[in-house]
Amino acid sequence: MHEVDSEVIVSVEQQGGNALVRTRHTKKRTKGEFVADFEYRLSRESSRWYLEGVLYVDGNGKYEGL
């Protein structure tokens, strides 16, 4: 589901060695468009960023995806 051609960065919040990247995935389907929002939690050690978790976000809440 996480494809470079169909997911765009909506916002980035960085505080110290942590970052929260919000994205929106849109993909055309035969019966319309599928939209999904995600939040990527990252942490920084030295000069590298590490993915700590991915959340799927909808109107009812946030759900762990990783």
PDBQT receptor file of N, H, CA, C and O in Angstrom, charges set to zero:
ATOM      1  N   MET A   1       0.812  -1.184   0.000  1.00  0.00    +0.000 N 
ATOM      2  CA  MET A   1       0.000   0.000   0.000  1.00  0.00    +0.000 C 
ATOM      3  C   MET A   1       0.867   1.264   0.000  1.00  0.00    +0.000 C 
ATOM      4  O   MET A   1       0.410   2.307  -0.468  1.00  0.00    +0.000 OA
ATOM      5  N   HIS A   2       2.075   1.204   0.499  1.00  0.00    +0.000 N 
ATOM      6  H   HIS A   2       2.446   0.357   0.879  1.00  0.00    +0.000 HD
ATOM      7  CA  HIS A   2       2.951   2.373   0.587  1.00  0.00    +0.000 C 
ATOM      8  C   HIS A   2       3.794   2.452  -0.674  1.00  0.00    +0.000 C 
ATOM      9  O   HIS A   2       4.869   1.860  -0.762  1.00  0.00    +0.000 OA
ATOM     10  N   GLU A   3       3.284   3.196  -1.650  1.00  0.00    +0.000 N 
ATOM     11  H   GLU A   3       2.411   3.677  -1.579  1.00  0.00    +0.000 HD
ATOM     12  CA  GLU A   3       3.942   3.317  -2.943  1.00  0.00    +0.000 C 
ATOM     13  C   GLU A   3       4.333   4.768  -3.174  1.00  0.00    +0.000 C 
ATOM     14  O   GLU A   3       3.545   5.675  -2.908  1.00  0.00    +0.000 OA
ATOM     15  N   VAL A   4       5.526   4.989  -3.661  1.00  0.00    +0.000 N 
ATOM     16  H   VAL A   4       6.166   4.252  -3.878  1.00  0.00    +0.000 HD
ATOM     17  CA  VAL A   4       6.027   6.338  -3.893  1.00  0.00    +0.000 C 
ATOM     18  C   VAL A   4       5.114   7.128  -4.830  1.00  0.00    +0.000 C 
ATOM     19  O   VAL A   4       4.905   8.321  -4.614  1.00  0.00    +0.000 OA
ATOM     20  N   ASP A   5       4.578   6.502  -5.844  1.00  0.00    +0.000 N 
ATOM     21  H   ASP A   5       4.747   5.532  -6.020  1.00  0.00    +0.000 HD
ATOM     22  CA  ASP A   5       3.755   7.190  -6.837  1.00  0.00    +0.000 C 
ATOM     23  C   ASP A   5       2.357   7.550  -6.341  1.00  0.00    +0.000 C 
ATOM     24  O   ASP A   5       1.673   8.353  -6.976  1.00  0.00    +0.000 OA
ATOM     25  N   SER A   6       1.920   6.974  -5.221  1.00  0.00    +0.000 N 
ATOM     26  H   SER A   6       2.476   6.322  -4.705  1.00  0.00    +0.000 HD
ATOM     27  CA  SER A   6       0.554   7.232  -4.789  1.00  0.00    +0.000 C 
ATOM     28  C   SER A   6       0.436   7.708  -3.336  1.00  0.00    +0.000 C 
ATOM     29  O   SER A   6      -0.664   7.740  -2.784  1.00  0.00    +0.000 OA
ATOM     30  N   GLU A   7       1.553   8.073  -2.722  1.00  0.00    +0.000 N 
ATOM     31  H   GLU A   7       2.446   8.047  -3.171  1.00  0.00    +0.000 HD
ATOM     32  CA  GLU A   7       1.527   8.572  -1.349  1.00  0.00    +0.000 C 
ATOM     33  C   GLU A   7       2.285   9.897  -1.291  1.00  0.00    +0.000 C 
ATOM     34  O   GLU A   7       3.415   9.993  -1.769  1.00  0.00    +0.000 OA
ATOM     35  N   VAL A   8       1.661  10.908  -0.707  1.00  0.00    +0.000 N 
ATOM     36  H   VAL A   8       0.743  10.829  -0.318  1.00  0.00    +0.000 HD
ATOM     37  CA  VAL A   8       2.290  12.230  -0.623  1.00  0.00    +0.000 C 
ATOM     38  C   VAL A   8       2.442  12.638   0.841  1.00  0.00    +0.000 C 
ATOM     39  O   VAL A   8       1.626  12.268   1.685  1.00  0.00    +0.000 OA
ATOM     40  N   ILE A   9       3.489  13.399   1.130  1.00  0.00    +0.000 N 
ATOM     41  H   ILE A   9       4.152  13.699   0.444  1.00  0.00    +0.000 HD
ATOM     42  CA  ILE A   9       3.719  13.913   2.475  1.00  0.00    +0.000 C 
ATOM     43  C   ILE A   9       2.796  15.105   2.700  1.00  0.00    +0.000 C 
ATOM     44  O   ILE A   9       2.784  16.050   1.911  1.00  0.00    +0.000 OA
ATOM     45  N   VAL A  10       2.029  15.053   3.777  1.00  0.00    +0.000 N 
ATOM     46  H   VAL A  10       2.038  14.286   4.418  1.00  0.00    +0.000 HD
ATOM     47  CA  VAL A  10       1.103  16.115   4.134  1.00  0.00    +0.000 C 
ATOM     48  C   VAL A  10       1.762  17.089   5.111  1.00  0.00    +0.000 C 
ATOM     49  O   VAL A  10       1.619  18.304   4.974  1.00  0.00    +0.000 OA
ATOM     50  N   SER A  11       2.483  16.552   6.098  1.00  0.00    +0.000 N 
ATOM     51  H   SER A  11       2.599  15.565   6.210  1.00  0.00    +0.000 HD
ATOM     52  CA  SER A  11       3.172  17.412   7.062  1.00  0.00    +0.000 C 
ATOM     53  C   SER A  11       4.302  16.647   7.735  1.00  0.00    +0.000 C 
ATOM     54  O   SER A  11       4.324  15.416   7.759  1.00  0.00    +0.000 OA
ATOM     55  N   VAL A  12       5.246  17.421   8.285  1.00  0.00    +0.000 N 
ATOM     56  H   VAL A  12       5.228  18.421   8.266  1.00  0.00    +0.000 HD
ATOM     57  CA  VAL A  12       6.373  16.859   9.034  1.00  0.00    +0.000 C 
ATOM     58  C   VAL A  12       6.537  17.688  10.302  1.00  0.00    +0.000 C 
ATOM     59  O   VAL A  12       6.632  18.914  10.243  1.00  0.00    +0.000 OA
ATOM     60  N   GLU A  13       6.570  17.013  11.442  1.00  0.00    +0.000 N 
ATOM     61  H   GLU A  13       6.493  16.017  11.489  1.00  0.00    +0.000 HD
ATOM     62  CA  GLU A  13       6.834  17.665  12.722  1.00  0.00    +0.000 C 
ATOM     63  C   GLU A  13       8.082  17.030  13.306  1.00  0.00    +0.000 C 
ATOM     64  O   GLU A  13       8.147  15.814  13.490  1.00  0.00    +0.000 OA
ATOM     65  N   GLN A  14       9.074  17.868  13.596  1.00  0.00    +0.000 N 
ATOM     66  H   GLN A  14       9.020  18.855  13.447  1.00  0.00    +0.000 HD
ATOM     67  CA  GLN A  14      10.308  17.355  14.168  1.00  0.00    +0.000 C 
ATOM     68  C   GLN A  14      10.570  18.051  15.488  1.00  0.00    +0.000 C 
ATOM     69  O   GLN A  14      10.492  19.276  15.589  1.00  0.00    +0.000 OA
ATOM     70  N   GLN A  15      10.885  17.248  16.503  1.00  0.00    +0.000 N 
ATOM     71  H   GLN A  15      10.948  16.254  16.420  1.00  0.00    +0.000 HD
ATOM     72  CA  GLN A  15      11.211  17.797  17.811  1.00  0.00    +0.000 C 
ATOM     73  C   GLN A  15      12.382  16.996  18.353  1.00  0.00    +0.000 C 
ATOM     74  O   GLN A  15      12.248  15.822  18.700  1.00  0.00    +0.000 OA
ATOM     75  N   GLY A  16      13.527  17.650  18.419  1.00  0.00    +0.000 N 
ATOM     76  H   GLY A  16      13.636  18.603  18.137  1.00  0.00    +0.000 HD
ATOM     77  CA  GLY A  16      14.723  16.952  18.889  1.00  0.00    +0.000 C 
ATOM     78  C   GLY A  16      15.059  15.790  17.969  1.00  0.00    +0.000 C 
ATOM     79  O   GLY A  16      15.170  15.955  16.754  1.00  0.00    +0.000 OA
ATOM     80  N   GLY A  17      15.217  14.612  18.560  1.00  0.00    +0.000 N 
ATOM     81  H   GLY A  17      15.126  14.477  19.547  1.00  0.00    +0.000 HD
ATOM     82  CA  GLY A  17      15.565  13.431  17.788  1.00  0.00    +0.000 C 
ATOM     83  C   GLY A  17      14.378  12.609  17.353  1.00  0.00    +0.000 C 
ATOM     84  O   GLY A  17      14.535  11.434  17.018  1.00  0.00    +0.000 OA
ATOM     85  N   ASN A  18      13.176  13.198  17.347  1.00  0.00    +0.000 N 
ATOM     86  H   ASN A  18      13.048  14.152  17.618  1.00  0.00    +0.000 HD
ATOM     87  CA  ASN A  18      11.970  12.481  16.924  1.00  0.00    +0.000 C 
ATOM     88  C   ASN A  18      11.264  13.243  15.814  1.00  0.00    +0.000 C 
ATOM     89  O   ASN A  18      11.346  14.469  15.742  1.00  0.00    +0.000 OA
ATOM     90  N   ALA A  19      10.577  12.519  14.961  1.00  0.00    +0.000 N 
ATOM     91  H   ALA A  19      10.510  11.523  15.019  1.00  0.00    +0.000 HD
ATOM     92  CA  ALA A  19       9.807  13.147  13.888  1.00  0.00    +0.000 C 
ATOM     93  C   ALA A  19       8.517  12.374  13.677  1.00  0.00    +0.000 C 
ATOM     94  O   ALA A  19       8.453  11.159  13.869  1.00  0.00    +0.000 OA
ATOM     95  N   LEU A  20       7.491  13.116  13.274  1.00  0.00    +0.000 N 
ATOM     96  H   LEU A  20       7.543  14.102  13.118  1.00  0.00    +0.000 HD
ATOM     97  CA  LEU A  20       6.204  12.543  12.909  1.00  0.00    +0.000 C 
ATOM     98  C   LEU A  20       5.902  13.019  11.496  1.00  0.00    +0.000 C 
ATOM     99  O   LEU A  20       5.774  14.219  11.251  1.00  0.00    +0.000 OA
ATOM    100  N   VAL A  21       5.788  12.076  10.569  1.00  0.00    +0.000 N 
ATOM    101  H   VAL A  21       5.891  11.101  10.768  1.00  0.00    +0.000 HD
ATOM    102  CA  VAL A  21       5.519  12.396   9.174  1.00  0.00    +0.000 C 
ATOM    103  C   VAL A  21       4.127  11.898   8.837  1.00  0.00    +0.000 C 
ATOM    104  O   VAL A  21       3.843  10.705   8.949  1.00  0.00    +0.000 OA
ATOM    105  N   ARG A  22       3.256  12.817   8.423  1.00  0.00    +0.000 N 
ATOM    106  H   ARG A  22       3.487  13.785   8.333  1.00  0.00    +0.000 HD
ATOM    107  CA  ARG A  22       1.887  12.449   8.030  1.00  0.00    +0.000 C 
ATOM    108  C   ARG A  22       1.814  12.388   6.512  1.00  0.00    +0.000 C 
ATOM    109  O   ARG A  22       2.297  13.278   5.812  1.00  0.00    +0.000 OA
ATOM    110  N   THR A  23       1.199  11.317   6.020  1.00  0.00    +0.000 N 
ATOM    111  H   THR A  23       0.806  10.594   6.588  1.00  0.00    +0.000 HD
ATOM    112  CA  THR A  23       1.064  11.144   4.570  1.00  0.00    +0.000 C 
ATOM    113  C   THR A  23      -0.377  10.827   4.213  1.00  0.00    +0.000 C 
ATOM    114  O   THR A  23      -1.188  10.471   5.068  1.00  0.00    +0.000 OA
ATOM    115  N   ARG A  24      -0.673  10.965   2.942  1.00  0.00    +0.000 N 
ATOM    116  H   ARG A  24      -0.014  11.254   2.247  1.00  0.00    +0.000 HD
ATOM    117  CA  ARG A  24      -1.987  10.590   2.409  1.00  0.00    +0.000 C 
ATOM    118  C   ARG A  24      -1.742   9.717   1.178  1.00  0.00    +0.000 C 
ATOM    119  O   ARG A  24      -0.975  10.067   0.281  1.00  0.00    +0.000 OA
ATOM    120  N   HIS A  25      -2.408   8.593   1.170  1.00  0.00    +0.000 N 
ATOM    121  H   HIS A  25      -3.031   8.308   1.899  1.00  0.00    +0.000 HD
ATOM    122  CA  HIS A  25      -2.316   7.647   0.060  1.00  0.00    +0.000 C 
ATOM    123  C   HIS A  25      -3.608   7.733  -0.741  1.00  0.00    +0.000 C 
ATOM    124  O   HIS A  25      -4.693   7.563  -0.186  1.00  0.00    +0.000 OA
ATOM    125  N   THR A  26      -3.502   7.990  -2.013  1.00  0.00    +0.000 N 
ATOM    126  H   THR A  26      -2.620   8.129  -2.463  1.00  0.00    +0.000 HD
ATOM    127  CA  THR A  26      -4.680   7.969  -2.887  1.00  0.00    +0.000 C 
ATOM    128  C   THR A  26      -4.382   7.048  -4.055  1.00  0.00    +0.000 C 
ATOM    129  O   THR A  26      -3.311   7.100  -4.659  1.00  0.00    +0.000 OA
ATOM    130  N   LYS A  27      -5.323   6.234  -4.347  1.00  0.00    +0.000 N 
ATOM    131  H   LYS A  27      -6.193   6.192  -3.857  1.00  0.00    +0.000 HD
ATOM    132  CA  LYS A  27      -5.148   5.284  -5.441  1.00  0.00    +0.000 C 
ATOM    133  C   LYS A  27      -6.468   5.144  -6.181  1.00  0.00    +0.000 C 
ATOM    134  O   LYS A  27      -7.515   4.932  -5.570  1.00  0.00    +0.000 OA
ATOM    135  N   LYS A  28      -6.410   5.260  -7.470  1.00  0.00    +0.000 N 
ATOM    136  H   LYS A  28      -5.559   5.432  -7.967  1.00  0.00    +0.000 HD
ATOM    137  CA  LYS A  28      -7.608   5.090  -8.293  1.00  0.00    +0.000 C 
ATOM    138  C   LYS A  28      -7.995   3.620  -8.350  1.00  0.00    +0.000 C 
ATOM    139  O   LYS A  28      -7.158   2.744  -8.568  1.00  0.00    +0.000 OA
ATOM    140  N   ARG A  29      -9.257   3.377  -8.155  1.00  0.00    +0.000 N 
ATOM    141  H   ARG A  29      -9.937   4.088  -7.978  1.00  0.00    +0.000 HD
ATOM    142  CA  ARG A  29      -9.809   2.027  -8.296  1.00  0.00    +0.000 C 
ATOM    143  C   ARG A  29     -10.955   2.095  -9.287  1.00  0.00    +0.000 C 
ATOM    144  O   ARG A  29     -11.417   3.180  -9.640  1.00  0.00    +0.000 OA
ATOM    145  N   THR A  30     -11.403   0.954  -9.727  1.00  0.00    +0.000 N 
ATOM    146  H   THR A  30     -11.028   0.073  -9.440  1.00  0.00    +0.000 HD
ATOM    147  CA  THR A  30     -12.473   0.934 -10.713  1.00  0.00    +0.000 C 
ATOM    148  C   THR A  30     -13.760   1.551 -10.178  1.00  0.00    +0.000 C 
ATOM    149  O   THR A  30     -14.555   2.079 -10.956  1.00  0.00    +0.000 OA
ATOM    150  N   LYS A  31     -13.981   1.496  -8.863  1.00  0.00    +0.000 N 
ATOM    151  H   LYS A  31     -13.335   1.067  -8.232  1.00  0.00    +0.000 HD
ATOM    152  CA  LYS A  31     -15.203   2.045  -8.274  1.00  0.00    +0.000 C 
ATOM    153  C   LYS A  31     -14.935   3.339  -7.518  1.00  0.00    +0.000 C 
ATOM    154  O   LYS A  31     -15.663   3.665  -6.580  1.00  0.00    +0.000 OA
ATOM    155  N   GLY A  32     -13.912   4.078  -7.907  1.00  0.00    +0.000 N 
ATOM    156  H   GLY A  32     -13.321   3.814  -8.669  1.00  0.00    +0.000 HD
ATOM    157  CA  GLY A  32     -13.620   5.342  -7.246  1.00  0.00    +0.000 C 
ATOM    158  C   GLY A  32     -12.208   5.421  -6.723  1.00  0.00    +0.000 C 
ATOM    159  O   GLY A  32     -11.319   4.682  -7.148  1.00  0.00    +0.000 OA
ATOM    160  N   GLU A  33     -12.025   6.325  -5.800  1.00  0.00    +0.000 N 
ATOM    161  H   GLU A  33     -12.747   6.925  -5.455  1.00  0.00    +0.000 HD
ATOM    162  CA  GLU A  33     -10.700   6.591  -5.275  1.00  0.00    +0.000 C 
ATOM    163  C   GLU A  33     -10.608   6.117  -3.828  1.00  0.00    +0.000 C 
ATOM    164  O   GLU A  33     -11.523   6.346  -3.037  1.00  0.00    +0.000 OA
ATOM    165  N   PHE A  34      -9.510   5.462  -3.486  1.00  0.00    +0.000 N 
ATOM    166  H   PHE A  34      -8.767   5.276  -4.129  1.00  0.00    +0.000 HD
ATOM    167  CA  PHE A  34      -9.254   5.007  -2.127  1.00  0.00    +0.000 C 
ATOM    168  C   PHE A  34      -8.303   5.998  -1.470  1.00  0.00    +0.000 C 
ATOM    169  O   PHE A  34      -7.229   6.275  -2.005  1.00  0.00    +0.000 OA
ATOM    170  N   VAL A  35      -8.688   6.533  -0.316  1.00  0.00    +0.000 N 
ATOM    171  H   VAL A  35      -9.561   6.308   0.118  1.00  0.00    +0.000 HD
ATOM    172  CA  VAL A  35      -7.860   7.491   0.400  1.00  0.00    +0.000 C 
ATOM    173  C   VAL A  35      -7.541   6.923   1.775  1.00  0.00    +0.000 C 
ATOM    174  O   VAL A  35      -8.432   6.431   2.468  1.00  0.00    +0.000 OA
ATOM    175  N   ALA A  36      -6.277   6.989   2.171  1.00  0.00    +0.000 N 
ATOM    176  H   ALA A  36      -5.554   7.389   1.608  1.00  0.00    +0.000 HD
ATOM    177  CA  ALA A  36      -5.869   6.531   3.493  1.00  0.00    +0.000 C 
ATOM    178  C   ALA A  36      -4.807   7.485   4.029  1.00  0.00    +0.000 C 
ATOM    179  O   ALA A  36      -3.933   7.939   3.290  1.00  0.00    +0.000 OA
ATOM    180  N   ASP A  37      -4.896   7.781   5.325  1.00  0.00    +0.000 N 
ATOM    181  H   ASP A  37      -5.606   7.411   5.924  1.00  0.00    +0.000 HD
ATOM    182  CA  ASP A  37      -3.909   8.625   5.977  1.00  0.00    +0.000 C 
ATOM    183  C   ASP A  37      -3.029   7.767   6.871  1.00  0.00    +0.000 C 
ATOM    184  O   ASP A  37      -3.489   6.803   7.484  1.00  0.00    +0.000 OA
ATOM    185  N   PHE A  38      -1.744   8.140   6.935  1.00  0.00    +0.000 N 
ATOM    186  H   PHE A  38      -1.370   8.923   6.437  1.00  0.00    +0.000 HD
ATOM    187  CA  PHE A  38      -0.781   7.398   7.746  1.00  0.00    +0.000 C 
ATOM    188  C   PHE A  38       0.074   8.364   8.545  1.00  0.00    +0.000 C 
ATOM    189  O   PHE A  38       0.260   9.517   8.155  1.00  0.00    +0.000 OA
ATOM    190  N   GLU A  39       0.594   7.882   9.672  1.00  0.00    +0.000 N 
ATOM    191  H   GLU A  39       0.442   6.945   9.989  1.00  0.00    +0.000 HD
ATOM    192  CA  GLU A  39       1.575   8.612  10.448  1.00  0.00    +0.000 C 
ATOM    193  C   GLU A  39       2.784   7.709  10.644  1.00  0.00    +0.000 C 
ATOM    194  O   GLU A  39       2.666   6.579  11.116  1.00  0.00    +0.000 OA
ATOM    195  N   TYR A  40       3.942   8.226  10.275  1.00  0.00    +0.000 N 
ATOM    196  H   TYR A  40       4.039   9.145   9.892  1.00  0.00    +0.000 HD
ATOM    197  CA  TYR A  40       5.203   7.505  10.447  1.00  0.00    +0.000 C 
ATOM    198  C   TYR A  40       5.944   8.128  11.623  1.00  0.00    +0.000 C 
ATOM    199  O   TYR A  40       6.196   9.333  11.623  1.00  0.00    +0.000 OA
ATOM    200  N   ARG A  41       6.295   7.329  12.621  1.00  0.00    +0.000 N 
ATOM    201  H   ARG A  41       6.090   6.350  12.621  1.00  0.00    +0.000 HD
ATOM    202  CA  ARG A  41       7.079   7.801  13.757  1.00  0.00    +0.000 C 
ATOM    203  C   ARG A  41       8.532   7.401  13.546  1.00  0.00    +0.000 C 
ATOM    204  O   ARG A  41       8.845   6.228  13.344  1.00  0.00    +0.000 OA
ATOM    205  N   LEU A  42       9.411   8.391  13.596  1.00  0.00    +0.000 N 
ATOM    206  H   LEU A  42       9.157   9.344  13.760  1.00  0.00    +0.000 HD
ATOM    207  CA  LEU A  42      10.830   8.147  13.381  1.00  0.00    +0.000 C 
ATOM    208  C   LEU A  42      11.644   8.678  14.550  1.00  0.00    +0.000 C 
ATOM    209  O   LEU A  42      11.241   9.624  15.227  1.00  0.00    +0.000 OA
ATOM    210  N   SER A  43      12.803   8.053  14.778  1.00  0.00    +0.000 N 
ATOM    211  H   SER A  43      13.130   7.285  14.228  1.00  0.00    +0.000 HD
ATOM    212  CA  SER A  43      13.738   8.551  15.782  1.00  0.00    +0.000 C 
ATOM    213  C   SER A  43      15.118   8.631  15.140  1.00  0.00    +0.000 C 
ATOM    214  O   SER A  43      15.444   7.887  14.215  1.00  0.00    +0.000 OA
ATOM    215  N   ARG A  44      15.913   9.554  15.661  1.00  0.00    +0.000 N 
ATOM    216  H   ARG A  44      15.648  10.158  16.413  1.00  0.00    +0.000 HD
ATOM    217  CA  ARG A  44      17.233   9.791  15.079  1.00  0.00    +0.000 C 
ATOM    218  C   ARG A  44      18.315   9.390  16.081  1.00  0.00    +0.000 C 
ATOM    219  O   ARG A  44      18.270   9.733  17.263  1.00  0.00    +0.000 OA
ATOM    220  N   GLU A  45      19.282   8.651  15.554  1.00  0.00    +0.000 N 
ATOM    221  H   GLU A  45      19.318   8.372  14.595  1.00  0.00    +0.000 HD
ATOM    222  CA  GLU A  45      20.467   8.286  16.315  1.00  0.00    +0.000 C 
ATOM    223  C   GLU A  45      21.660   8.629  15.457  1.00  0.00    +0.000 C 
ATOM    224  O   GLU A  45      21.781   8.164  14.324  1.00  0.00    +0.000 OA
ATOM    225  N   SER A  46      22.542   9.448  16.006  1.00  0.00    +0.000 N 
ATOM    226  H   SER A  46      22.443   9.826  16.927  1.00  0.00    +0.000 HD
ATOM    227  CA  SER A  46      23.689   9.952  15.252  1.00  0.00    +0.000 C 
ATOM    228  C   SER A  46      23.163  10.653  14.007  1.00  0.00    +0.000 C 
ATOM    229  O   SER A  46      22.418  11.626  14.129  1.00  0.00    +0.000 OA
ATOM    230  N   SER A  47      23.516  10.202  12.840  1.00  0.00    +0.000 N 
ATOM    231  H   SER A  47      24.121   9.412  12.740  1.00  0.00    +0.000 HD
ATOM    232  CA  SER A  47      23.059  10.862  11.612  1.00  0.00    +0.000 C 
ATOM    233  C   SER A  47      22.023  10.037  10.852  1.00  0.00    +0.000 C 
ATOM    234  O   SER A  47      21.745  10.321   9.687  1.00  0.00    +0.000 OA
ATOM    235  N   ARG A  48      21.446   9.015  11.498  1.00  0.00    +0.000 N 
ATOM    236  H   ARG A  48      21.672   8.784  12.445  1.00  0.00    +0.000 HD
ATOM    237  CA  ARG A  48      20.488   8.135  10.814  1.00  0.00    +0.000 C 
ATOM    238  C   ARG A  48      19.106   8.234  11.437  1.00  0.00    +0.000 C 
ATOM    239  O   ARG A  48      18.963   8.413  12.647  1.00  0.00    +0.000 OA
ATOM    240  N   TRP A  49      18.076   8.113  10.579  1.00  0.00    +0.000 N 
ATOM    241  H   TRP A  49      18.192   7.968   9.596  1.00  0.00    +0.000 HD
ATOM    242  CA  TRP A  49      16.686   8.072  11.034  1.00  0.00    +0.000 C 
ATOM    243  C   TRP A  49      16.217   6.626  11.015  1.00  0.00    +0.000 C 
ATOM    244  O   TRP A  49      16.519   5.876  10.086  1.00  0.00    +0.000 OA
ATOM    245  N   TYR A  50      15.475   6.241  12.053  1.00  0.00    +0.000 N 
ATOM    246  H   TYR A  50      15.229   6.850  12.807  1.00  0.00    +0.000 HD
ATOM    247  CA  TYR A  50      14.942   4.882  12.164  1.00  0.00    +0.000 C 
ATOM    248  C   TYR A  50      13.423   4.931  12.268  1.00  0.00    +0.000 C 
ATOM    249  O   TYR A  50      12.865   5.749  12.999  1.00  0.00    +0.000 OA
ATOM    250  N   LEU A  51      12.768   4.053  11.533  1.00  0.00    +0.000 N 
ATOM    251  H   LEU A  51      13.221   3.388  10.939  1.00  0.00    +0.000 HD
ATOM    252  CA  LEU A  51      11.317   3.950  11.571  1.00  0.00    +0.000 C 
ATOM    253  C   LEU A  51      10.911   3.195  12.825  1.00  0.00    +0.000 C 
ATOM    254  O   LEU A  51      11.299   2.043  13.022  1.00  0.00    +0.000 OA
ATOM    255  N   GLU A  52      10.122   3.857  13.676  1.00  0.00    +0.000 N 
ATOM    256  H   GLU A  52       9.807   4.792  13.515  1.00  0.00    +0.000 HD
ATOM    257  CA  GLU A  52       9.679   3.260  14.934  1.00  0.00    +0.000 C 
ATOM    258  C   GLU A  52       8.282   2.657  14.819  1.00  0.00    +0.000 C 
ATOM    259  O   GLU A  52       7.954   1.703  15.525  1.00  0.00    +0.000 OA
ATOM    260  N   GLY A  53       7.456   3.214  13.927  1.00  0.00    +0.000 N 
ATOM    261  H   GLY A  53       7.722   3.989  13.353  1.00  0.00    +0.000 HD
ATOM    262  CA  GLY A  53       6.106   2.692  13.789  1.00  0.00    +0.000 C 
ATOM    263  C   GLY A  53       5.334   3.422  12.709  1.00  0.00    +0.000 C 
ATOM    264  O   GLY A  53       5.670   4.542  12.323  1.00  0.00    +0.000 OA
ATOM    265  N   VAL A  54       4.282   2.756  12.226  1.00  0.00    +0.000 N 
ATOM    266  H   VAL A  54       4.008   1.847  12.540  1.00  0.00    +0.000 HD
ATOM    267  CA  VAL A  54       3.391   3.325  11.221  1.00  0.00    +0.000 C 
ATOM    268  C   VAL A  54       1.965   3.161  11.733  1.00  0.00    +0.000 C 
ATOM    269  O   VAL A  54       1.562   2.070  12.134  1.00  0.00    +0.000 OA
ATOM    270  N   LEU A  55       1.208   4.252  11.714  1.00  0.00    +0.000 N 
ATOM    271  H   LEU A  55       1.536   5.139  11.388  1.00  0.00    +0.000 HD
ATOM    272  CA  LEU A  55      -0.189   4.209  12.130  1.00  0.00    +0.000 C 
ATOM    273  C   LEU A  55      -1.086   4.480  10.927  1.00  0.00    +0.000 C 
ATOM    274  O   LEU A  55      -0.816   5.375  10.127  1.00  0.00    +0.000 OA
ATOM    275  N   TYR A  56      -2.149   3.700  10.811  1.00  0.00    +0.000 N 
ATOM    276  H   TYR A  56      -2.369   2.973  11.462  1.00  0.00    +0.000 HD
ATOM    277  CA  TYR A  56      -3.223   3.983   9.857  1.00  0.00    +0.000 C 
ATOM    278  C   TYR A  56      -4.210   4.869  10.597  1.00  0.00    +0.000 C 
ATOM    279  O   TYR A  56      -4.608   4.552  11.718  1.00  0.00    +0.000 OA
ATOM    280  N   VAL A  57      -4.611   5.981   9.982  1.00  0.00    +0.000 N 
ATOM    281  H   VAL A  57      -4.288   6.239   9.071  1.00  0.00    +0.000 HD
ATOM    282  CA  VAL A  57      -5.473   6.956  10.649  1.00  0.00    +0.000 C 
ATOM    283  C   VAL A  57      -6.783   7.081   9.878  1.00  0.00    +0.000 C 
ATOM    284  O   VAL A  57      -6.789   7.284   8.664  1.00  0.00    +0.000 OA
ATOM    285  N   ASP A  58      -7.908   6.955  10.618  1.00  0.00    +0.000 N 
ATOM    286  H   ASP A  58      -7.902   6.791  11.605  1.00  0.00    +0.000 HD
ATOM    287  CA  ASP A  58      -9.211   7.223  10.005  1.00  0.00    +0.000 C 
ATOM    288  C   ASP A  58     -10.068   7.999  10.999  1.00  0.00    +0.000 C 
ATOM    289  O   ASP A  58      -9.580   8.377  12.064  1.00  0.00    +0.000 OA
ATOM    290  N   GLY A  59     -11.302   8.237  10.681  1.00  0.00    +0.000 N 
ATOM    291  H   GLY A  59     -11.698   7.930   9.816  1.00  0.00    +0.000 HD
ATOM    292  CA  GLY A  59     -12.182   9.027  11.520  1.00  0.00    +0.000 C 
ATOM    293  C   GLY A  59     -12.466   8.414  12.888  1.00  0.00    +0.000 C 
ATOM    294  O   GLY A  59     -12.932   9.109  13.791  1.00  0.00    +0.000 OA
ATOM    295  N   ASN A  60     -12.193   7.132  13.050  1.00  0.00    +0.000 N 
ATOM    296  H   ASN A  60     -11.814   6.567  12.317  1.00  0.00    +0.000 HD
ATOM    297  CA  ASN A  60     -12.471   6.451  14.312  1.00  0.00    +0.000 C 
ATOM    298  C   ASN A  60     -11.259   6.322  15.224  1.00  0.00    +0.000 C 
ATOM    299  O   ASN A  60     -11.403   5.987  16.399  1.00  0.00    +0.000 OA
ATOM    300  N   GLY A  61     -10.066   6.585  14.697  1.00  0.00    +0.000 N 
ATOM    301  H   GLY A  61      -9.948   6.858  13.742  1.00  0.00    +0.000 HD
ATOM    302  CA  GLY A  61      -8.881   6.457  15.536  1.00  0.00    +0.000 C 
ATOM    303  C   GLY A  61      -7.624   6.198  14.725  1.00  0.00    +0.000 C 
ATOM    304  O   GLY A  61      -7.579   6.391  13.510  1.00  0.00    +0.000 OA
ATOM    305  N   LYS A  62      -6.600   5.749  15.452  1.00  0.00    +0.000 N 
ATOM    306  H   LYS A  62      -6.636   5.592  16.439  1.00  0.00    +0.000 HD
ATOM    307  CA  LYS A  62      -5.298   5.422  14.859  1.00  0.00    +0.000 C 
ATOM    308  C   LYS A  62      -4.983   3.981  15.188  1.00  0.00    +0.000 C 
ATOM    309  O   LYS A  62      -5.207   3.528  16.310  1.00  0.00    +0.000 OA
ATOM    310  N   TYR A  63      -4.464   3.261  14.207  1.00  0.00    +0.000 N 
ATOM    311  H   TYR A  63      -4.283   3.629  13.296  1.00  0.00    +0.000 HD
ATOM    312  CA  TYR A  63      -4.230   1.836  14.352  1.00  0.00    +0.000 C 
ATOM    313  C   TYR A  63      -2.808   1.482  13.933  1.00  0.00    +0.000 C 
ATOM    314  O   TYR A  63      -2.339   1.903  12.876  1.00  0.00    +0.000 OA
ATOM    315  N   GLU A  64      -2.125   0.702  14.777  1.00  0.00    +0.000 N 
ATOM    316  H   GLU A  64      -2.507   0.360  15.636  1.00  0.00    +0.000 HD
ATOM    317  CA  GLU A  64      -0.759   0.268  14.472  1.00  0.00    +0.000 C 
ATOM    318  C   GLU A  64      -0.738  -0.547  13.186  1.00  0.00    +0.000 C 
ATOM    319  O   GLU A  64      -1.579  -1.418  12.962  1.00  0.00    +0.000 OA
ATOM    320  N   GLY A  65       0.232  -0.241  12.363  1.00  0.00    +0.000 N 
ATOM    321  H   GLY A  65       0.915   0.466  12.545  1.00  0.00    +0.000 HD
ATOM    322  CA  GLY A  65       0.373  -0.976  11.115  1.00  0.00    +0.000 C 
ATOM    323  C   GLY A  65       1.735  -1.638  10.997  1.00  0.00    +0.000 C 
ATOM    324  O   GLY A  65       2.029  -2.308  10.007  1.00  0.00    +0.000 OA
ATOM    325  N   LEU A  66       2.561  -1.445  12.015  1.00  0.00    +0.000 N 
ATOM    326  H   LEU A  66       2.322  -0.901  12.819  1.00  0.00    +0.000 HD
ATOM    327  CA  LEU A  66       3.912  -2.012  11.991  1.00  0.00    +0.000 C 
ATOM    328  C   LEU A  66       4.301  -2.422  13.387  1.00  0.00    +0.000 C 
ATOM    329  O   LEU A  66       5.405  -2.925  13.598  1.00  0.00    +0.000 OA
TER     330      LEU A  66
